[in-house]
Amino acid sequence: MIDLATATSVTSKKKDADYVFYELTRSICPQCRCVIDAHILLRDNKVFMRKRCPEHGHFESLIYADAQAYTANSRFNKPGTIPLQFTTRIERGCPHDCGLCPDHQQHACLGIIEVNSACNMDCPLCFANAGAGYSLTLREVETMLDAFVATEGHPEVVQFSGGEPTIHPDIIPMIQAAQARNIRAVMLNTNGRRIAHDDAFLAQLAEVRPMIYFQFDGFEAETYRAIRGEPNLLPEKIRALDRLASIGCSVVLVPAIERGVNEHEIGRIVQFGLAHPAVRGINFQPAFHSGRHGEHDPLQRITIPDVLNLIEAQTEGKFFKSDFVPVPCCFPTCNSVTYAYVDGDAVTPITRLINVDDYLDYITNRVAPDLAGDIKTALEGLWSSSAVPGSPKAAQVFALTCAACGLPDGGFDLSALTDHIFMIMLQDFLDPWTFNQKNVMKCCKEILLPDGKQIPFCAYNNVGYREQAREQLAARQHARVRAEREGVAYEPAPLIFSFNHGNGQGH
């Protein structure tokens, strides 16, 4: 017989955990990159990842600063779209079979080609760890673009990146090669340095007019010293933006937001973007600590909800946290976005004119009427990683949304809508402390490689693909140069990625 007094005494010594165990996923050890189990925990209305490496011990990191939003956002998880073909087989399992392998749950909304590893800056914060390594040839890039078309049919967006892609001698022909393949939007990711000073290059850009994805972290000297290693960059940034405006290029500002460095400048960046004639949007990226970075506390990292709160606090009512909705094509906690119609000083987020939740709720919503279906289709075109502000497609979809919603034409100048649409997106990439296999399996931003492989961005930067690709691409370049010098045929060695017992560094 149980002694009730003893049982009560034992029970009184128990205590509840200070967290809710929400789910189990897989991650990596931040030190050895071995794949390990990870617990997702809810505590103090925040979301944390806790994991243990058998060799290196326990790790815990903040992954989302709003637990209520994190759990509620699952309703925005859109069914994935399968690519026309996969390029690798399932052998070792995610994340070591990229890609894309048949286990991947989404096609590539955005293909990224890193044309070189070199850069004309040496930033303390650089996920690519830019430096000496390789430089792709135009022929290699053309082959990569053809492979991208084969898997996508009609690719939405390709972005040329690096390193610093503007210093590649063939960057203009590469942009032209992408445009010749009817890729709907071609983007150039740049720090703006060459654009600010090179008149001949500016003239070339005026001919091809890619969308410019422009590094812009704020206004203060200390911001640029901490993030870019150079305190006096602002005049150069402004000059580059003004020159881009003069040739009619559309720009998306890309600020890296680091805790304790530039979060107080978020509102000023928004106000600046709204006012500058070249800027069509902003993509805020909470700093993620892959590649080259300084000391940081993974429990104090800045996340999407933090940036949303700061946008609301610092933009004087122009944007509220409630104006932003998760991007459904990837995992919903990776991105959040809103669009606004801008007419002079008047800024009207579209989310105040239509309840986007009603149409992008994939769990509880049942879209039946034709009109509701039209609105849903239009919103899916905007709330996508393939949407590019300033592009004809974005203007067309925005116009369709307005028309489907019955909004008065007097409120929108549809004939020049492109100049009135403004986007704010937030993109939280994973690092070794926050790496989540669940997110990676639905990633729609893929690094394109010369052999036709497409590797999810966050897998490429964290598991060991980047290091191995850089080493092998550099070796291929040396072999090609040697063959040309000796007058012999050159056949590139295939890229092979190896992982020792789940160790992402590769051996």
C-alpha positions as CSV (number, residue, x, y, z in Angstrom):
1,M,0.0,0.0,0.0
2,I,1.3,3.5,-0.9
3,D,1.9,5.7,2.0
4,L,0.0,8.9,1.1
5,A,2.1,11.1,3.3
6,T,5.3,9.8,1.7
7,A,3.8,10.2,-1.8
8,T,2.8,13.8,-1.0
9,S,6.3,14.6,0.3
10,V,7.9,13.2,-2.8
11,T,5.5,15.1,-5.1
12,S,6.2,18.3,-3.3
13,K,9.9,18.0,-4.3
14,K,9.1,17.9,-8.0
15,K,9.1,21.0,-10.2
16,D,8.2,21.9,-13.7
17,A,10.8,22.7,-16.3
18,D,11.0,26.4,-17.1
19,Y,10.3,25.7,-20.8
20,V,7.9,23.9,-23.0
21,F,9.4,21.2,-25.2
22,Y,7.9,22.1,-28.6
23,E,9.6,19.8,-31.2
24,L,12.6,17.7,-32.1
25,T,14.7,18.5,-35.2
26,R,18.2,18.0,-36.4
27,S,21.0,20.5,-36.3
28,I,24.8,20.6,-36.3
29,C,27.5,21.1,-33.7
30,P,28.9,24.6,-34.0
31,Q,32.4,23.3,-33.5
32,C,32.7,20.0,-35.5
33,R,29.6,20.4,-37.7
34,C,28.5,16.8,-36.8
35,V,24.7,16.3,-37.4
36,I,23.0,16.0,-34.0
37,D,19.5,16.1,-32.5
38,A,18.2,19.5,-31.4
39,H,15.3,20.4,-29.1
40,I,13.1,23.4,-29.9
41,L,12.1,25.0,-26.6
42,L,9.6,27.8,-25.7
43,R,10.6,29.9,-22.8
44,D,9.6,33.4,-21.7
45,N,7.7,33.8,-25.0
46,K,10.9,33.2,-26.9
47,V,12.1,30.2,-28.9
48,F,15.4,28.5,-28.2
49,M,17.4,25.6,-29.7
50,R,19.2,23.3,-27.3
51,K,21.5,20.5,-28.5
52,R,24.3,18.3,-27.4
53,C,27.4,17.1,-29.3
54,P,28.9,13.9,-27.8
55,E,32.4,15.5,-28.2
56,H,31.8,19.2,-27.6
57,G,29.0,19.3,-25.1
58,H,25.8,21.4,-24.9
59,F,24.8,24.5,-26.9
60,E,21.8,26.8,-26.7
61,S,20.8,29.7,-28.9
62,L,17.9,32.0,-29.4
63,I,16.2,31.4,-32.7
64,Y,13.0,33.5,-32.6
65,A,12.1,36.2,-30.1
66,D,8.3,35.7,-30.2
67,A,7.1,32.2,-29.3
68,Q,3.5,33.0,-30.0
69,A,4.2,34.2,-33.5
70,Y,6.6,31.2,-34.1
71,T,3.9,28.6,-33.3
72,A,1.1,30.6,-35.1
73,N,3.2,31.1,-38.3
74,S,2.8,27.4,-39.2
75,R,-0.5,28.2,-40.9
76,F,1.5,30.1,-43.6
77,N,3.4,26.9,-44.6
78,K,2.6,26.6,-48.3
79,P,2.7,23.3,-50.1
80,G,6.1,23.0,-51.9
81,T,6.5,23.1,-55.7
82,I,8.5,20.2,-57.1
83,P,11.3,21.2,-59.5
84,L,11.2,19.7,-63.0
85,Q,14.2,17.4,-62.1
86,F,16.5,16.6,-59.2
87,T,20.3,16.5,-59.6
88,T,21.4,14.2,-56.8
89,R,20.3,11.0,-55.2
90,I,19.4,10.3,-51.5
91,E,22.4,8.4,-50.0
92,R,23.4,9.9,-46.7
93,G,20.4,11.9,-45.9
94,C,19.8,15.6,-45.3
95,P,21.9,17.8,-45.2
96,H,24.6,15.7,-47.0
97,D,22.9,14.9,-50.3
98,C,22.4,18.4,-51.7
99,G,21.1,19.0,-54.3
100,L,18.5,19.2,-55.0
101,C,17.8,15.7,-53.8
102,P,14.3,14.2,-53.9
103,D,13.9,14.7,-50.2
104,H,13.9,18.5,-50.7
105,Q,10.5,20.1,-50.3
106,Q,10.7,23.2,-52.5
107,H,12.0,24.3,-55.8
108,A,14.4,27.2,-56.3
109,C,12.6,30.6,-56.2
110,L,16.0,32.2,-56.2
111,G,19.2,30.8,-57.8
112,I,22.5,32.4,-56.5
113,I,25.7,32.3,-58.6
114,E,28.9,33.2,-56.7
115,V,31.0,34.2,-59.6
116,N,34.2,34.7,-57.5
117,S,35.5,34.5,-54.0
118,A,37.6,37.6,-54.1
119,C,36.4,41.0,-52.8
120,N,37.5,44.6,-52.7
121,M,36.6,44.9,-49.0
122,D,37.6,42.9,-46.0
123,C,34.5,43.0,-43.8
124,P,34.6,41.6,-40.2
125,L,31.2,40.2,-40.8
126,C,31.2,38.1,-44.0
127,F,29.3,34.8,-44.4
128,A,31.2,34.0,-47.6
129,N,34.6,34.6,-45.8
130,A,35.6,36.4,-49.0
131,G,39.2,36.2,-50.2
132,A,41.5,34.5,-52.6
133,G,40.1,31.4,-54.2
134,Y,38.4,31.1,-57.6
135,S,36.8,33.0,-60.4
136,L,34.3,31.3,-62.6
137,T,34.5,31.6,-66.4
138,L,31.7,32.9,-68.6
139,R,31.3,29.5,-70.1
140,E,30.9,27.9,-66.6
141,V,28.2,30.4,-65.7
142,E,26.4,29.8,-69.0
143,T,26.3,26.1,-68.3
144,M,25.0,26.8,-64.7
145,L,22.3,29.0,-66.1
146,D,21.3,26.3,-68.6
147,A,21.1,23.8,-65.8
148,F,18.9,26.2,-63.8
149,V,16.6,26.6,-66.7
150,A,16.4,22.8,-67.0
151,T,15.3,22.3,-63.4
152,E,12.9,25.3,-63.3
153,G,11.6,25.7,-66.9
154,H,11.2,29.5,-66.5
155,P,13.4,30.6,-63.5
156,E,12.1,33.5,-61.5
157,V,15.2,35.1,-60.2
158,V,19.0,34.6,-60.5
159,Q,21.4,36.7,-58.3
160,F,25.0,37.2,-59.1
161,S,27.1,37.3,-55.9
162,G,30.6,36.6,-54.6
163,G,32.9,37.7,-53.1
164,E,32.3,41.0,-54.8
165,P,30.8,40.1,-58.3
166,T,31.3,43.6,-59.8
167,I,35.1,43.1,-59.8
168,H,34.8,40.0,-62.1
169,P,35.9,41.0,-65.6
170,D,33.0,39.1,-67.2
171,I,30.1,40.2,-64.9
172,I,28.3,42.2,-67.6
173,P,28.4,39.3,-70.1
174,M,27.2,37.0,-67.3
175,I,24.2,39.3,-66.6
176,Q,23.5,39.4,-70.4
177,A,23.6,35.6,-70.5
178,A,21.0,35.3,-67.8
179,Q,18.8,37.9,-69.5
180,A,19.1,36.0,-72.8
181,R,17.6,32.9,-71.1
182,N,14.5,34.8,-70.2
183,I,15.0,34.6,-66.5
184,R,12.4,37.0,-65.2
185,A,14.6,39.0,-62.8
186,V,18.4,39.3,-62.8
187,M,20.0,40.7,-59.6
188,L,23.5,41.9,-58.8
189,N,24.6,41.7,-55.2
190,T,27.2,44.4,-54.5
191,N,28.8,46.6,-51.9
192,G,28.6,49.5,-54.4
193,R,32.3,50.4,-54.4
194,R,33.0,50.0,-58.1
195,I,29.7,51.6,-58.9
196,A,30.6,54.7,-56.9
197,H,33.9,55.3,-58.8
198,D,33.9,53.5,-62.2
199,D,32.2,55.6,-64.9
200,A,32.7,53.0,-67.6
201,F,31.2,50.3,-65.5
202,L,28.2,52.5,-64.6
203,A,27.6,53.0,-68.3
204,Q,27.7,49.2,-68.8
205,L,25.1,48.8,-66.0
206,A,22.9,51.4,-67.7
207,E,22.8,49.1,-70.7
208,V,21.8,45.9,-68.9
209,R,20.0,47.4,-65.9
210,P,19.9,44.5,-63.4
211,M,18.1,44.8,-60.1
212,I,20.8,45.9,-57.6
213,Y,21.0,44.2,-54.2
214,F,22.9,46.8,-52.3
215,Q,24.8,46.4,-49.0
216,F,23.7,49.3,-46.8
217,D,24.0,48.9,-43.0
218,G,23.2,52.4,-41.7
219,F,24.6,55.9,-41.4
220,E,27.0,56.0,-38.5
221,A,30.8,55.6,-38.7
222,E,30.8,53.1,-35.9
223,T,28.2,50.9,-37.7
224,Y,30.5,50.6,-40.7
225,R,33.6,50.2,-38.6
226,A,32.0,47.3,-36.7
227,I,30.4,45.5,-39.6
228,R,32.6,46.4,-42.6
229,G,35.9,47.4,-41.0
230,E,35.9,50.9,-42.6
231,P,34.3,53.8,-40.7
232,N,33.9,56.3,-43.6
233,L,31.8,54.3,-46.1
234,L,28.6,56.3,-46.0
235,P,29.6,59.0,-48.6
236,E,30.7,56.2,-51.0
237,K,27.4,54.4,-50.4
238,I,25.3,57.5,-51.1
239,R,27.3,58.3,-54.2
240,A,26.8,54.8,-55.6
241,L,23.0,55.0,-54.9
242,D,22.7,58.4,-56.6
243,R,24.6,57.2,-59.6
244,L,22.3,54.1,-59.8
245,A,19.3,56.5,-59.7
246,S,20.8,58.5,-62.6
247,I,20.8,55.5,-64.9
248,G,17.3,54.2,-63.7
249,C,18.5,51.1,-61.9
250,S,16.2,49.8,-59.1
251,V,17.8,49.0,-55.8
252,V,17.0,46.9,-52.7
253,L,18.9,48.0,-49.7
254,V,20.4,45.1,-47.7
255,P,21.3,46.0,-44.1
256,A,22.9,43.4,-41.8
257,I,21.5,44.2,-38.3
258,E,23.7,43.3,-35.4
259,R,22.8,43.5,-31.8
260,G,24.4,46.4,-30.1
261,V,25.7,47.9,-33.3
262,N,23.0,49.3,-35.6
263,E,19.5,48.3,-34.5
264,H,18.8,51.9,-33.5
265,E,19.2,52.9,-37.2
266,I,16.5,50.7,-38.6
267,G,13.8,53.4,-38.8
268,R,16.2,55.8,-40.4
269,I,17.1,53.2,-43.0
270,V,13.4,52.8,-43.8
271,Q,12.9,56.6,-44.1
272,F,15.9,56.9,-46.3
273,G,14.8,54.1,-48.6
274,L,11.3,55.6,-49.0
275,A,12.8,58.9,-50.0
276,H,15.6,57.8,-52.4
277,P,14.6,57.6,-56.0
278,A,16.5,54.4,-56.8
279,V,15.3,52.3,-53.8
280,R,12.4,50.0,-54.3
281,G,12.7,48.0,-51.1
282,I,14.8,46.9,-48.1
283,N,15.8,43.4,-47.1
284,F,16.8,43.5,-43.4
285,Q,19.0,40.6,-42.5
286,P,19.6,39.9,-38.8
287,A,23.3,39.1,-38.5
288,F,24.0,35.4,-38.8
289,H,27.4,34.1,-37.7
290,S,28.6,31.9,-40.5
291,G,32.0,32.3,-42.3
292,R,33.8,35.3,-40.8
293,H,32.4,37.0,-37.8
294,G,33.3,38.4,-34.4
295,E,32.5,37.2,-30.9
296,H,28.8,37.0,-30.2
297,D,26.4,35.6,-27.6
298,P,24.0,33.1,-29.4
299,L,21.4,33.7,-26.6
300,Q,21.3,37.5,-27.5
301,R,21.2,37.4,-31.3
302,I,18.7,39.6,-33.0
303,T,15.8,37.9,-34.7
304,I,13.0,38.8,-37.1
305,P,10.5,39.7,-34.3
306,D,13.1,42.1,-32.8
307,V,13.5,43.9,-36.1
308,L,9.7,44.0,-36.6
309,N,9.3,45.7,-33.2
310,L,12.0,48.2,-34.0
311,I,10.4,49.0,-37.4
312,E,7.2,49.8,-35.6
313,A,8.9,51.8,-32.9
314,Q,11.1,53.8,-35.3
315,T,8.9,54.6,-38.3
316,E,6.4,56.9,-36.7
317,G,3.3,54.8,-37.7
318,K,4.3,54.2,-41.3
319,F,4.7,50.5,-40.6
320,F,3.4,48.3,-37.8
321,K,4.4,44.8,-36.8
322,S,1.0,43.7,-37.9
323,D,1.7,44.8,-41.5
324,F,4.1,41.9,-42.0
325,V,3.2,38.4,-43.0
326,P,5.5,35.3,-43.2
327,V,6.7,34.3,-46.7
328,P,4.9,30.9,-47.3
329,C,7.2,29.4,-50.0
330,C,10.0,28.7,-47.5
331,F,9.6,27.8,-43.9
332,P,7.4,30.6,-42.5
333,T,9.8,31.7,-39.7
334,C,12.7,32.4,-42.2
335,N,11.1,35.4,-43.9
336,S,8.5,38.1,-43.3
337,V,7.4,40.8,-45.7
338,T,5.1,43.6,-46.5
339,Y,4.4,45.9,-49.4
340,A,3.2,49.5,-49.4
341,Y,1.8,52.0,-51.9
342,V,3.9,55.1,-51.6
343,D,2.6,58.5,-52.9
344,G,4.7,61.3,-51.7
345,D,4.8,61.2,-47.9
346,A,1.7,58.9,-47.8
347,V,2.6,55.3,-47.1
348,T,-0.1,52.7,-47.2
349,P,0.8,49.1,-46.5
350,I,-1.4,46.7,-48.5
351,T,-2.0,44.7,-45.4
352,R,-4.2,47.5,-44.1
353,L,-6.4,47.3,-47.1
354,I,-6.8,43.5,-47.3
355,N,-6.4,40.8,-44.6
356,V,-3.7,38.8,-46.1
357,D,-4.1,36.1,-43.5
358,D,-7.5,35.2,-45.0
359,Y,-5.8,34.1,-48.2
360,L,-2.4,32.7,-47.2
361,D,-3.6,30.6,-44.3
362,Y,-2.9,27.1,-45.7
363,I,-4.1,25.1,-42.7
364,T,-7.6,26.6,-41.9
365,N,-8.4,28.6,-45.0
366,R,-10.6,27.1,-47.7
367,V,-10.5,29.2,-50.8
368,A,-13.5,28.4,-53.1
369,P,-15.0,31.5,-54.9
370,D,-13.2,32.5,-58.1
371,L,-12.6,36.0,-56.7
372,A,-11.0,34.7,-53.5
373,G,-8.9,32.4,-55.7
374,D,-7.7,35.3,-57.8
375,I,-6.7,37.3,-54.7
376,K,-4.9,34.3,-53.2
377,T,-2.9,33.7,-56.5
378,A,-2.0,37.4,-56.7
379,L,-0.8,37.5,-53.1
380,E,1.2,34.3,-53.5
381,G,3.0,36.1,-56.3
382,L,3.9,39.0,-54.0
383,W,4.5,37.0,-50.8
384,S,7.3,34.9,-52.4
385,S,11.1,34.9,-52.3
386,S,10.9,35.3,-56.1
387,A,9.1,38.7,-55.9
388,V,11.4,41.5,-56.9
389,P,10.3,45.1,-56.1
390,G,10.7,47.4,-59.1
391,S,10.1,44.5,-61.5
392,P,7.2,44.4,-64.0
393,K,6.0,41.2,-62.4
394,A,5.8,42.8,-59.0
395,A,3.8,45.7,-60.4
396,Q,1.5,43.4,-62.3
397,V,0.8,41.3,-59.3
398,F,0.3,44.3,-57.1
399,A,-2.2,45.7,-59.6
400,L,-4.1,42.4,-59.8
401,T,-4.3,42.3,-56.0
402,C,-5.8,45.9,-56.0
403,A,-8.2,45.1,-58.7
404,A,-9.3,41.8,-57.2
405,C,-9.9,43.5,-53.9
406,G,-12.1,46.2,-55.4
407,L,-9.8,49.0,-54.3
408,P,-10.6,52.4,-55.9
409,D,-8.5,53.2,-58.9
410,G,-8.1,56.7,-57.7
411,G,-5.9,55.5,-54.9
412,F,-3.4,53.9,-57.2
413,D,-1.6,55.2,-60.3
414,L,-1.5,51.9,-62.1
415,S,0.2,53.3,-65.2
416,A,3.4,54.1,-63.1
417,L,2.8,51.6,-60.3
418,T,6.4,50.3,-60.3
419,D,7.6,53.7,-58.9
420,H,5.0,53.5,-56.1
421,I,5.5,50.0,-54.7
422,F,7.9,49.6,-51.8
423,M,8.8,46.3,-50.1
424,I,10.3,45.6,-46.7
425,M,11.4,42.0,-46.2
426,L,13.2,40.4,-43.3
427,Q,15.4,37.4,-43.9
428,D,16.9,35.4,-41.1
429,F,19.5,33.0,-42.3
430,L,20.8,30.1,-40.3
431,D,24.2,29.8,-38.7
432,P,25.9,26.8,-36.9
433,W,24.2,27.7,-33.7
434,T,20.7,28.0,-35.2
435,F,20.9,25.5,-38.1
436,N,17.6,23.6,-38.4
437,Q,17.2,20.7,-40.9
438,K,13.5,21.3,-41.1
439,N,14.0,24.8,-42.4
440,V,16.8,23.7,-44.8
441,M,14.6,21.0,-46.4
442,K,12.1,23.7,-47.6
443,C,14.7,26.4,-48.5
444,C,14.0,28.1,-51.8
445,K,17.2,30.0,-52.1
446,E,19.8,27.8,-53.7
447,I,23.5,28.2,-54.5
448,L,24.1,27.1,-58.1
449,L,27.3,25.3,-58.8
450,P,29.1,24.5,-62.1
451,D,28.2,20.8,-62.1
452,G,24.5,21.5,-61.9
453,K,24.1,21.1,-58.2
454,Q,21.8,23.4,-56.3
455,I,22.6,23.6,-52.6
456,P,20.3,25.4,-50.1
457,F,21.9,28.6,-49.0
458,C,22.0,27.7,-45.3
459,A,23.4,24.2,-45.9
460,Y,26.1,25.7,-48.2
461,N,27.2,28.1,-45.5
462,N,27.2,25.9,-42.5
463,V,27.6,22.2,-43.2
464,G,30.9,22.3,-45.1
465,Y,29.9,22.7,-48.8
466,R,31.3,26.2,-49.1
467,E,34.8,25.2,-47.9
468,Q,34.9,22.2,-50.1
469,A,33.5,24.0,-53.2
470,R,36.0,26.8,-52.8
471,E,39.0,24.5,-52.6
472,Q,37.9,22.4,-55.6
473,L,36.9,25.4,-57.8
474,A,40.3,27.0,-57.1
475,A,42.0,23.7,-58.0
476,R,39.9,23.5,-61.2
477,Q,40.9,27.1,-62.1
478,H,44.6,26.3,-61.6
479,A,44.3,23.1,-63.7
480,R,42.5,25.0,-66.5
481,V,45.2,27.8,-66.6
482,R,47.9,25.2,-66.6
483,A,46.3,23.3,-69.5
484,E,45.9,26.5,-71.5
485,R,49.5,27.4,-70.9
486,E,50.6,23.9,-72.0
487,G,48.2,23.8,-75.0
488,V,46.5,20.6,-73.9
489,A,42.8,19.7,-73.5
490,Y,41.2,20.6,-70.2
491,E,38.4,18.5,-68.7
492,P,37.2,19.8,-65.3
493,A,37.1,17.4,-62.4
494,P,33.6,16.9,-61.0
495,L,32.8,18.5,-57.6
496,I,32.7,15.9,-54.9
497,F,31.5,16.6,-51.4
498,S,32.5,14.2,-48.6
499,F,31.4,14.1,-45.0
500,N,33.1,11.9,-42.5
501,H,30.7,10.3,-40.1
502,G,28.3,13.2,-40.4
503,N,31.0,15.8,-39.9
504,G,30.1,18.6,-42.2
505,Q,33.6,19.9,-42.6
506,G,34.3,17.1,-45.0
507,H,37.5,15.0,-45.4
